[in-house]
């Protein structure tokens, strides 16, 4: 490690502005705790003056014993014609109880004129007065230079004057913002280099948005030009197209360029932290998200899989173990025998290519895929297939029957009822449940029936459900393939079911999901 780069996570502020994201106070506390465990330097948590939920969060956060993270309150510069000591936003930053505060101010002459409606001189005074007021009251101020890169390209003298105003006010960090997300890495590198050279005694930050799909590249360019702080959201979600994804920036800087972003021993926890935060945010972790997505190190083509088996670096830019991810060989009609053997050896390392079990498993997979199954995205179902051939799997329960009733009008907002009858080690269990649709009702009834026997299932829940019609020409009689993704909060797995009956296909996938986690536990 040749230099420290401070990571500033704004999932709780910028991330909360993403469409479809809504955090409760407990959600915010859980995300803050997860980021602290990972060793993130700063976590920005919003404006305590904006709404009661923000104020409630800061009150609860005061009771947390954070290990490494510094909590940051966010606010604006004082209003036009109002002293900071009379400004509600400025005063709320004092009451937030955080040592560090982030203050946003305009650095673009057009924004100052058209949005704030003040003179350029008044805007500079607003920046300086606010930073000085907070500094004089014992706060450490990070100045968010809003629209800085666009402002610099439009009027570089004024954009730098805004930074100087913040510096005169006592800000210790000047964070340069590509607020519209339209800058190129070459522009970021050139401008950040000039600012780093001029403000040598202050920390320079980079805050990029992803509107041009270059936020990660821009953040890395900023650091290479001299920035020592990177702001972003952990999973990249945020307003419009999102922010810099810290799950990409951290390993790129630390593993490839030798900067220290988080404690090295925590790097292997990157994927588990991503899963945890996605769960709390109630979103599915995007499969093809670089570094931490399930597909980030997945190989499908037989030639690629064979090459990786011989030399991992042939189609992988880093070792997935370094960040807690896993190499995956997707089993499909494109797979070679070597890739399937690799899957088998994951569970049974002593089996070689000449084993009858290998031929049998390959035959089953090819036959099922011909009939419409697809295992490339359903590793848990593939594992069960392998185990059934090699040694069988325990009989965790025996289904006797199930019945699903779907009806209108809804009863207490539930459109379906499911009953299920099964035995566990000879013990009869009958359970029933209402649900929002037949699959949800059946899922709940199955879990209720098994929860007394297998309490760990209470932590398991479905996070994604997909249905694919195999032959559309067969209309309503067509076979459907159901993919169900489940999690217990620490692991994510996917199972598959196939049938002309969508309920039966769903039940097969649900059963595989439960058997998978029971075998693991």
Buried (B, 14 or more C-beta within 10 A) or exposed (E): EEEEBBBBBBBBBBBBBBEEBEBEBEBBBBBBBBBBBBBBBBBBBBBBBBEEBBBBBBBEBEEEEBEBBBBBBBBBBBBEEBEBEEBEBBBBBBEBEBEBBBBBBBBBBEBBBEEBEBEBEBBBBBBBBBBBBBBEBEBBBBBBBBBBBBBBEBBEEBBBBBBBBBBEBBBBBBBBBBBBBEBBBEBBBEBBBBBBEBBEEBBBBBBBBBBBEBBBBBBBBBBBBBBBBBBBBBBBBBBEBBBBBBBBBBBBBBBEBEBBBBEEEBBEBBBBBBBBBBBBBEBEBBBEBBBBBBBBBBBBBBEBBBBBBEEBEEBBBBEBEBBBBEBBBBBBEBBBBBBBBBBBBBEBEEBEEEBEBBEEBBEBBBEBBEEBBBBBBBBBBBBBBBBEBBEEBEEBBEEEEBEBEEEEEEEEEBBBBBBBBBBBEEEEBEBBBBBEBBBBBBBBBBBBBBBEBBEEBEEBEBBBBEEBBBEEEEEEEBBBBBBBBBBBEEBBBBBBBBBEEBBBBBBBBBBBBBBBBBBEE
